[in-house]
Amino acid sequence: MLLAQRIGIQETCIIMGSRYIRFFVPLLPLFVTMLPAEQSLADDNENFAGYSTLESAQQADDDFDGEYALGYTKLSGNSNSSSLRTHADLTWYNGPWSWNLYAGINSASDENDTSAENYNLGGRTRYSLDEDNYLFGLARWRKDRFAGYNSQSTLAGGYGRQLLSGPPQSLSIEAGPGVRRDSYTDSDEKKYRALAYGGLNYRWQVSDTATFGQDLVIEATGLNLIMRSQTSMTVSINDALAMRLSYDVDFNDDPPEDAQHKTDTTTAVSVVYDL
């Protein structure tokens, strides 16, 4: 799964000037999550940590679509490390409604010491108002051992719009209010925070077998700005299998004090099975 010796490559991001000017303002035109135009591996119908927007039943080829992805790396000898990355994504369609459930695990160890460990679980729903406009809702639970949070739970909802419906390109955005509960690792304290949620999903079908994807999610509260991005390339092997190369960026401009870095990056290669 990893191209490097470990799955989590953590680095310090030195931010000059206002944190919100640098990261939030330039991304306002992109505000929110999107979805692919086709229901096939070639179109990379991946739900990025539960944020990618859902297709409507009119756009979907079937009443059900799903995928399972797995990547594993084991190094031994001069270096002893291992990494695991897996996720499952299930979606149902019925009339104007779409429903999605997803779960994912990402872990890595180096010389028997855990260097990365996070879990994602959640779901989404979509109600199509017409061909291009819809309402959405999402619930997400995330646990990241090295981010300073015992867990984060998010509820959000709002309005979405399909800007491009392709192929070869699809683009949709959505935005709305939400609330998040932060549970910290260094105390029993739990904080509830109102947030502004935004997301973007872009797909470009480069060829009959290759699809480029870009997903972006933003959660802005009065305390901090959290941004998650995934850039991916998926290449179909056959009707059921594909290979996916992905690069994830997880940024928090004001993390808890026991978090070592503001930015985590992960490069991974996974095998994807279309359910």
C-alpha positions in Angstrom: 0.0 0.0 0.0 2.7 2.5 0.9 5.2 3.5 -1.7 7.5 4.6 1.2 8.4 2.6 4.3 5.5 3.8 6.3 1.9 4.8 5.6 1.8 8.0 7.5 4.3 10.7 6.6 4.0 13.5 9.0 5.4 16.9 8.4 5.2 20.3 10.0 3.5 23.0 8.0 4.9 26.5 8.8 2.1 29.0 8.2 2.9 32.6 7.5 0.3 35.3 8.2 -3.4 34.6 8.8 -4.3 30.9 8.9 -7.7 31.5 7.4 -6.5 33.8 4.7 -4.0 31.2 3.4 -6.1 28.1 3.6 -9.8 29.1 3.7 -10.3 32.1 1.4 -8.6 30.6 -1.7 -10.8 27.6 -1.3 -14.1 29.4 -1.0 -15.0 29.0 -4.7 -14.5 25.2 -4.3 -16.7 24.9 -1.1 -17.7 21.3 -0.8 -17.9 17.6 -1.8 -18.8 16.0 -5.2 -19.5 12.9 -7.1 -18.6 10.9 -10.2 -20.9 10.8 -13.2 -20.8 7.0 -13.8 -21.2 4.0 -11.6 -18.1 2.0 -12.6 -14.5 1.6 -11.4 -13.3 3.7 -14.4 -15.2 6.6 -12.9 -13.7 6.1 -9.4 -16.9 6.1 -7.4 -15.0 6.4 -4.1 -16.5 7.9 -1.0 -13.7 10.0 0.4 -13.9 9.4 4.2 -17.7 9.7 3.8 -17.6 13.1 2.3 -18.1 12.5 -1.4 -21.5 13.5 -2.6 -24.0 10.8 -3.6 -25.4 10.3 -7.1 -29.1 10.5 -7.6 -31.1 7.4 -8.5 -31.5 8.8 -12.0 -27.7 9.0 -12.5 -27.0 5.6 -11.1 -27.0 2.5 -13.3 -28.3 0.1 -10.5 -30.2 0.3 -7.2 -27.0 -0.7 -5.3 -23.3 0.1 -5.8 -20.3 -0.7 -3.5 -16.6 -1.2 -3.3 -14.0 -2.6 -1.0 -10.3 -1.4 -1.1 -7.3 -3.0 0.5 -3.6 -2.1 0.7 -1.0 -3.7 2.8 2.8 -3.3 3.0 5.3 -5.4 5.1 9.1 -4.6 5.2 11.6 -6.7 7.1 15.4 -7.0 7.3 17.3 -3.7 7.7 13.9 -2.1 8.2 10.9 -3.6 10.0 7.6 -1.8 9.3 4.1 -2.6 8.1 1.0 -0.6 7.0 -2.6 -1.4 6.4 -5.2 0.7 4.6 -8.8 -0.6 3.9 -12.2 0.8 3.4 -15.7 -0.4 2.5 -18.3 1.8 0.7 -22.0 0.9 0.2 -24.7 3.0 -1.6 -28.4 2.4 -2.2 -30.7 4.3 -4.6 -34.5 4.7 -4.6 -36.3 7.4 -6.5 -35.0 10.8 -5.5 -33.2 9.3 -2.5 -29.6 8.0 -2.1 -28.1 6.5 1.0 -24.5 5.6 1.8 -22.6 3.8 4.5 -18.8 3.6 4.8 -16.0 2.5 7.1 -12.2 2.8 6.8 -9.1 1.9 8.8 -5.5 3.3 8.3 -2.6 2.0 10.4 1.1 1.8 10.3 4.0 0.6 12.5 7.8 1.0 12.5 10.0 -1.2 14.6 6.9 -2.5 16.4 6.0 1.1 17.4 2.6 2.4 16.0 3.2 5.5 13.8 -0.3 6.0 12.4 -3.7 4.8 13.4 -7.1 6.2 12.5 -10.7 5.0 12.0 -13.6 6.4 10.0 -17.3 5.5 10.2 -20.4 7.2 9.0 -23.1 7.7 6.4 -24.7 10.2 4.0 -28.1 10.8 2.4 -29.2 12.8 -0.6 -32.5 14.0 -1.8 -32.6 15.3 -5.4 -34.7 18.4 -5.9 -34.1 18.2 -9.7 -31.4 17.1 -12.1 -28.7 19.5 -10.7 -29.8 20.5 -7.2 -30.2 18.5 -4.1 -30.2 18.5 -0.3 -27.8 16.4 1.8 -27.1 15.2 5.3 -24.1 13.4 6.8 -23.0 11.8 10.1 -19.3 11.0 10.6 -17.2 9.5 13.5 -13.4 9.7 13.3 -10.7 8.5 15.7 -7.1 9.5 15.1 -4.7 8.3 17.8 -2.0 10.9 16.9 -4.2 14.0 16.2 -4.8 14.9 19.8 -8.5 13.8 19.7 -9.9 10.7 21.3 -12.7 11.0 18.7 -14.6 13.6 16.6 -18.3 13.3 15.7 -19.8 15.5 13.0 -23.3 16.2 11.9 -23.9 18.4 8.9 -26.5 19.1 6.2 -27.3 21.6 3.5 -27.5 22.3 -0.2 -25.5 20.8 -3.1 -25.3 21.4 -6.8 -24.0 19.4 -9.7 -21.9 21.7 -11.9 -20.6 19.2 -14.4 -22.3 15.8 -15.0 -19.9 14.4 -17.7 -18.3 12.3 -18.9 -15.5 13.0 -19.3 -15.7 15.4 -16.3 -18.0 15.6 -13.3 -18.0 18.2 -10.6 -20.4 18.9 -7.7 -20.2 21.1 -4.6 -22.2 21.3 -1.4 -22.2 23.4 1.8 -24.1 23.9 4.9 -24.1 24.3 8.7 -23.2 21.5 11.2 -22.1 20.7 14.7 -19.0 18.7 15.9 -18.2 17.0 19.2 -14.5 16.9 20.0 -13.3 14.5 22.7 -9.6 15.0 23.7 -7.0 12.4 24.5 -5.4 14.4 27.3 -8.6 14.9 29.3 -12.2 13.7 29.7 -13.3 17.1 28.4 -15.8 17.1 25.5 -16.6 20.2 23.4 -19.5 20.9 21.1 -18.7 23.4 18.2 -20.9 24.9 15.5 -19.2 24.6 12.1 -19.5 25.6 8.5 -19.1 22.6 6.3 -17.9 22.6 2.7 -16.8 20.0 0.2 -15.8 19.4 -3.4 -15.6 16.3 -5.6 -14.1 16.3 -9.1 -13.7 13.4 -11.5 -12.0 13.3 -14.9 -12.3 10.2 -17.0 -8.9 10.4 -18.6 -9.5 7.2 -20.7 -11.8 4.2 -20.8 -9.8 2.6 -17.9 -8.3 5.6 -16.0 -9.9 8.2 -13.8 -8.4 11.1 -11.9 -10.1 12.3 -8.7 -9.9 15.2 -6.4 -11.9 15.5 -3.1 -11.8 18.4 -0.7 -13.5 18.8 2.7 -13.5 21.8 5.0 -14.8 22.2 8.5 -14.5 25.7 9.9 -15.3 26.5 13.5 -14.5 29.5 15.7 -11.5 27.5 17.1 -9.9 26.0 14.1 -10.0 25.1 10.4 -9.8 21.4 9.4 -9.1 20.6 5.8 -8.9 17.1 4.3 -7.9 16.4 0.7 -7.5 13.3 -1.4 -5.9 13.2 -4.9 -6.2 9.8 -6.7 -5.8 8.0 -9.9 -7.7 4.8 -10.4 -6.9 2.4 -13.3 -9.3 -0.5 -14.1 -7.8 -4.0 -14.4 -11.1 -5.7 -15.4 -14.8 -5.3 -14.7 -14.3 -6.0 -11.0 -10.8 -5.0 -10.0 -8.8 -1.7 -10.2 -5.6 -0.3 -8.8 -5.7 3.1 -7.0 -2.8 5.5 -6.2 -3.9 8.1 -3.7 -2.3 11.0 -1.8 -4.1 12.3 1.3 -3.6 15.5 3.2 -5.1 16.1 6.7 -4.6 19.6 8.0 -5.6 21.2 11.3 -4.5 24.8 11.8 -4.9 24.7 15.6 -4.7 21.1 16.8 -4.6 20.0 20.5 -1.3 20.6 22.3 -0.4 16.9 22.4 -0.6 16.6 18.6 2.9 16.6 17.1 2.1 18.2 13.7 -0.6 20.3 12.0 -0.4 18.3 8.7 -0.4 14.6 8.1 0.1 13.2 4.6 -0.4 9.6 3.3 0.6 8.1 0.0 -1.0 4.7 -0.7 -1.6 2.1 -3.4 -4.7 -0.1 -3.0 -6.5 -2.8 -4.8 -10.2 -1.9 -5.3 -12.9 -4.6 -5.7 -16.3 -3.5 -7.2 -19.1 -5.2 -5.2 
